[in-house]
Amino acid sequence: MNMWTRFKLRLPLDNRAQTNDMANMTQSSDTALDFLLTRRSRPAKLLTGPAPDREALKTLLTAAARTPDHGKLEPWRFVVLENAAMQRLSEAVAARGLALGLAEDAVEKARASWARAPLAVLVIASPKPSEKIPEIEQVLSAGAVCLALLNAALAAGWGANWLSGWASHDRMFVEGELGLAPHEFVAGVMHLGTASQTPPERPRPDLDAIVEYVAQ
Ligand SMILES: Cc1cc2nc3c(=O)[nH]c(=O)nc-3n(C[C@H](O)[C@H](O)[C@H](O)COP(=O)(O)O)c2cc1C
């Protein structure tokens, strides 16, 4: 921000003077940075109960909803599936898999994944009509919500895993069983629960291979 803009907005030279203590803390937090540098998902198949209750979940969803969203369109929403609902839906997943003619092991893998989940939050991408904000930006925002929810859950000490799977992309299943509108889709099936163990680290990207500096 240049001096003229600062003058027009009547902002002090040091923006930090206008923020509260909590915001200051957030702007510079070694703890948060350490978390981001070491965070990793816990495989859904290793998650057990307890899962976050509705009160604990409210904090996580509040953090997830605090996600960059161009135009404040809120092009996403949440469907919280508690354990009994996951078990009920696991039978619908299996029936749909069989109707689609999928291989038996693929059907069983999907059924078991839903049946054993202590809790899953579906992040639903729900793009809004807009002349200004392209749909791709709204979809990217939904993906960012998934990561924000994953990180909030991990930071709170829960085990969490961002999954998808064929059922989450099947229109018959998501519209018929999950109540999605035709223009909506599942951005993430976010499994939350208690992690019994920490998985070994997975290889991380080689930054030299994916970073390009443009100096001038
Ligand atoms: C959109 C999306 C869908 C995913 N779906 C699956 C899935 O169905 N099954 C799976 O094993 N991993 C899936 N993953 C990968 C895991 O969420 C995750 O990348 C992996 O467990 C490592 O996570 P970490 O970097 O937090 O350690 C998916 C990731 C994304 C971004």
The ligand as an SDF file (V2000), in Angstrom:
LIG
                    3D

 31 33  0  0  0  0  0  0  0  0999 V2000
   -9.5960  -34.0140   -3.5030 C   0  0  0  0  0  0  0  0  0  0  0  0
   -8.8290  -35.1140   -2.8210 C   0  0  0  0  0  0  0  0  0  0  0  0
   -9.3580  -36.3820   -2.7540 C   0  0  0  0  0  0  0  0  0  0  0  0
   -8.6570  -37.4130   -2.1480 C   0  0  0  0  0  0  0  0  0  0  0  0
   -9.2070  -38.6590   -2.0910 N   0  0  0  0  0  0  0  0  0  0  0  0
   -8.5090  -39.6720   -1.5440 C   0  0  0  0  0  0  0  0  0  0  0  0
   -9.0780  -40.9750   -1.4840 C   0  0  0  0  0  0  0  0  0  0  0  0
  -10.2150  -41.2010   -1.8780 O   0  0  0  0  0  0  0  0  0  0  0  0
   -8.3140  -41.9700   -0.9590 N   0  0  0  0  0  0  0  0  0  0  0  0
   -7.0350  -41.7280   -0.4770 C   0  0  0  0  0  0  0  0  0  0  0  0
   -6.3770  -42.6610   -0.0290 O   0  0  0  0  0  0  0  0  0  0  0  0
   -6.4930  -40.4890   -0.4980 N   0  0  0  0  0  0  0  0  0  0  0  0
   -7.1950  -39.4700   -1.0120 C   0  0  0  0  0  0  0  0  0  0  0  0
   -6.6550  -38.2040   -1.0320 N   0  0  0  0  0  0  0  0  0  0  0  0
   -5.3040  -38.0000   -0.4960 C   0  0  0  0  0  0  0  0  0  0  0  0
   -5.2520  -37.7570    1.0030 C   0  0  0  0  0  0  0  0  0  0  0  0
   -6.2460  -36.8780    1.4580 O   0  0  0  0  0  0  0  0  0  0  0  0
   -3.9290  -37.1000    1.4110 C   0  0  0  0  0  0  0  0  0  0  0  0
   -3.3820  -36.3920    0.3470 O   0  0  0  0  0  0  0  0  0  0  0  0
   -2.9080  -38.0800    1.8920 C   0  0  0  0  0  0  0  0  0  0  0  0
   -3.5010  -38.8670    2.8950 O   0  0  0  0  0  0  0  0  0  0  0  0
   -1.6800  -37.3370    2.4770 C   0  0  0  0  0  0  0  0  0  0  0  0
   -2.1060  -36.2670    3.2410 O   0  0  0  0  0  0  0  0  0  0  0  0
   -1.1160  -35.3110    4.0520 P   0  0  0  0  0  0  0  0  0  0  0  0
   -0.3560  -34.4990    3.0660 O   0  0  0  0  0  0  0  0  0  0  0  0
   -2.0160  -34.4680    4.9070 O   0  0  0  0  0  0  0  0  0  0  0  0
   -0.2330  -36.1550    4.8730 O   0  0  0  0  0  0  0  0  0  0  0  0
   -7.3660  -37.1580   -1.5880 C   0  0  0  0  0  0  0  0  0  0  0  0
   -6.8520  -35.8570   -1.6330 C   0  0  0  0  0  0  0  0  0  0  0  0
   -7.5570  -34.8450   -2.2480 C   0  0  0  0  0  0  0  0  0  0  0  0
   -6.9480  -33.4590   -2.2680 C   0  0  0  0  0  0  0  0  0  0  0  0
  1  2  1  0
  2  3  1  0
  2 30  2  0
  3  4  2  0
  4  5  1  0
  4 28  1  0
  5  6  2  0
  6  7  1  0
  6 13  1  0
  7  8  2  0
  7  9  1  0
  9 10  1  0
 10 11  2  0
 10 12  1  0
 12 13  2  0
 13 14  1  0
 14 15  1  0
 14 28  1  0
 15 16  1  0
 16 17  1  0
 16 18  1  0
 18 19  1  0
 18 20  1  0
 20 21  1  0
 20 22  1  0
 22 23  1  0
 23 24  1  0
 24 25  2  0
 24 26  1  0
 24 27  1  0
 28 29  2  0
 29 30  1  0
 30 31  1  0
M  END
$$$$
